[in-house]
């Protein structure tokens, strides 16, 4: 037996954020032919499903890596080679950007 959670979504057209949401839902419903549930479920999961602490932790790690790379007095060759082996895209010679650091963090399961 299917367990269905039912709720009512009320969007007040007098409130700008609600009116915008209603417009977007109607447009996407017409364009994609998807039910409102099929449109709302991934949006709620994407917005609320990610723990804020996770992004804070990632930013903390990014800052530490940047600081250590800037202050490094030893050769980073072995470290960069180890990271390159764990990341599918090649590591560039210039300072890593957020995408490079995110890729490295994802490869370690963070």
N, C-alpha and C positions, 0 to 999 in steps of 0.2 A: 504494500500500500504506500502510495506517495505521500510524503509529508510536505505540505506546502505552507509557507509563511505568507500570509496575506496582510497587506497594509494599504492604506490610502495615501496618495500623494496629492497634496493641495498646493497649488501654486497661485499666489495672489497677483493678478495682473497690475495691481496698484503699486506693487513693490518692484523696483527695477531689476533686482537680481532674480526674483521669481519670474517676472515677465520674460527676461532673457532666457532662463532655463526652459520655460514653456515653449518659446519660439524655437530654440535649438532642438528640443525633443520632437516637436511637430515636424520640423524640416527634415531631421534625420529619419524619422519614422516614414515619411513620404519618400525620401530619396533612396533609402536602403531597404525599405519594406520590412523592417524589423519591428518586433513588438516593443513597447515601452520598457518592459522588463529586460529584454535583450540589450537595450541601450543603456539602462541604468546600472545593471549588475556589474559590468566591467568598469564603469566609471567609479562606483562606490568602492569596489575592491582596489582599484589603482590608487584612489585618493586616500582611503583610510586603511588599506591593508599593509602599508609600509610603516614600520615603527619609526617614530621621529628619532629615537635614540640611535637607530641604525645609521641615519644620515649624519647625525652629530658625531658618531664614532668614526665614520668615513672622513669627515672633515678634519677631525683631530689627527687621524693617521696621515692625511695629506699634508697638514702643517708640519708634522714631525718629519716626514720624508723630505719636504722642501728644506727645512732648517738643517737637517743632517747633510743633505747634498750640498747646500751652500757652505757649510762649515767643514766639509770633509777634508782631512789632511792626508788621507791615504788613497791609494789607487782604488777606484771604484770598478775597475775592469771585471774582477771576479763576481762582484755583486750584480753588475749589469748583465753579465753572461747568465747568471743563475736566474735572474728575473726574465731574461729573454727566453730561456728554456721553458718557463712557466706560462708565458704570455704568447699568444699566437701571432700577434703583430710585432714586427721588429722594433726594438727600442732605438729611438733617435739619439743623436749625439747631443742635441740641445736639451735644456731642462724639460722634464716631463710636464705635460699639462694634465688637467683633471681626467681626461679620457684615458691617458696612459696609466695614471694612478688607479683609476676605477678598474681598469682591466687587470692590473696586477692584484688589487684587492679581491676581485671576483675569482681570480685563479687560485687564491688561497682560501676561498670559501668565506670571506668576510662580508 
